[in-house]
Amino acid sequence: MKSKTHTEIKLSTHKPKHKKKKKKNKSEPRESQNGHYTLEQDDLGDPAHGFSLQANHSLSHGVQPLGNLLLNASSANSRHTGLGALYVLTDELIVDILGLLGAKDLSFLSVVSKAFYVFSNHEPLWRELVLEHLKGEFSFVGSWKNTYILSLCPCFPIPISSFAPKIRDFYSDYLFQSWLCANLAMKPEWLAIDNVDRKSKISVEEFITLYEEPNKPVILANALENWPAMEKWIRDYLLEVSGDVAFSAGPVEMKLSDYFRYADNVKEERPLYLFDPKFGEKIPKLSADYKVPDYFSEDLFSLLGPERPDYRWLIIGSTGSGSSFHIDPNSTSAWNAVIRGSKKWVLFPPDVVPPGVHPSPDGAEVACPVSIMEWFMNFYGATKKWKRRPVECVCKAGEVIFVPNGWWHLVINLEESIAITQNYVSRRNLLNVLDFLKKPNAKELVSGTRDRVNLHEKFRSAYEAAFPGSIQRLIQEKQSKEKKSISFWDSVTDAKVGGFKFGF
Ligand SMILES: O=C(O)CCC(=O)C(=O)O
């Protein structure tokens, strides 16, 4: 991932809600022997429950949300009987404890009881084992558990189909939500709003005046028409030019062929996302396939030469992959050009913290929902009642979105997508960037470079050497703009008489 100004802490906060359906149809809830209805994972394919699952959703073990226990007259919960004295622990804590075990112990544990079977087959546990032990050198086969076992014992006789026995009467919101978020399709209402400005062929001056100066997002259509990448970047071409080169995908480095195999077969809550800042150096042919759009040609960090922070990324992701809420590094602005696929964006201005997101006071850490899907399920609805509505859009192949500095943004790929993004500093955000780099905790905040503490001094000197006196001029311009924008009422009420201010 693009290195960010903060560390993300994932919080799983809310429970999923399920609507009960009214009309009878093919996939309505099953009537159990005791005459009660239950909602099971397979039922969720029915949109009448408020959810649609992705095609080819993963099978699981029959885990049901806790609320269903109320509908079970026998009150049998195989979670409790199967865990013995450990039933008092929360599901999250049990998963954390099992995360300390190796593959052998997890496998032994899975035959202790039905409850331990469910817990020790929890896919994220096996994902951690694969990523820790095999790094990016794995070939994904159906599930993380199969991948782990078959990588170590290629002849092990496990069924490759995703057959999984269903456990009756097992209730857990934590496990259910993880499964649901992995398999849920985006609801049409989450995609309905498109309130971003879309411009075609505006001049660079118009872009600066209307969007870059006021720090406002915009989608620029027709800006990639002369990019060879638009024609060339299909899977076969990328595989051909990248050969055995490995790219960053979350915590590991993976060959593109392995990444595509994974992307074709996985359904999980937070899919690995290929996000590589060195693709241009690894495969120079790829950087020759695109050209920075003229709108973004001023790139002042380039004055730092090889010491510039990471600034360009190749992004490849499967459906459902994406970037959870963050602000871009070093107070830079960015552009993100979609070459294949499409991406849903939700953006909030710098002074509005998105619902469900909790930054630490210094901005170095951000606590947010575990996954993008969880954010949509539990927090998206809240934005409808907010006075400051987010900017939302779907950015499609051939379009570029301008992401102004300081804006919170979340992105989810609606289909397999390939994109290029670059972060940049122009004169319009130079002062912001210098202020950011100068912060007392620059060591924690600055990212994408080794020498975080001295970046401010180095950048300031490089800029001054190239454009002597220009920083002073920018400061004066800013001050005179601020003076002009003070309203009549501000100037009257700001008199040094301890008066109050109206906030309009
Ligand atoms: O996933 C994406 O394409 C968006 C990436 C992003 O948010 C970023 O580059 O800051």
Ligand as a Chemical Component Dictionary entry (heavy atoms), coordinates in Angstrom:
data_LIG
# 
_chem_comp.id                   LIG 
_chem_comp.type                 NON-POLYMER 
_chem_comp.pdbx_formal_charge   0 
_chem_comp.three_letter_code    LIG 
# 
loop_
_chem_comp_atom.comp_id 
_chem_comp_atom.atom_id 
_chem_comp_atom.alt_atom_id 
_chem_comp_atom.type_symbol 
_chem_comp_atom.charge 
_chem_comp_atom.model_Cartn_x 
_chem_comp_atom.model_Cartn_y 
_chem_comp_atom.model_Cartn_z 
_chem_comp_atom.pdbx_ordinal 
LIG O1 O1 O 0 -7.114 1.906 -4.422 1  
LIG C1 C1 C 0 -6.958 2.895 -5.117 2  
LIG O2 O2 O 0 -6.898 2.904 -6.327 3  
LIG C2 C2 C 0 -6.818 4.214 -4.401 4  
LIG C3 C3 C 0 -5.485 4.384 -3.897 5  
LIG C4 C4 C 0 -5.411 5.470 -2.894 6  
LIG O3 O3 O 0 -6.284 5.715 -2.135 7  
LIG C5 C5 C 0 -4.219 6.234 -2.852 8  
LIG O4 O4 O 0 -3.377 6.035 -3.726 9  
LIG O5 O5 O 0 -4.090 7.063 -1.946 10 
# 
loop_
_chem_comp_bond.comp_id 
_chem_comp_bond.atom_id_1 
_chem_comp_bond.atom_id_2 
_chem_comp_bond.value_order 
_chem_comp_bond.pdbx_ordinal 
LIG O1 C1 DOUB 1 
LIG C1 O2 SING 2 
LIG C1 C2 SING 3 
LIG C2 C3 SING 4 
LIG C3 C4 SING 5 
LIG C4 O3 DOUB 6 
LIG C4 C5 SING 7 
LIG C5 O4 DOUB 8 
LIG C5 O5 SING 9 
# 
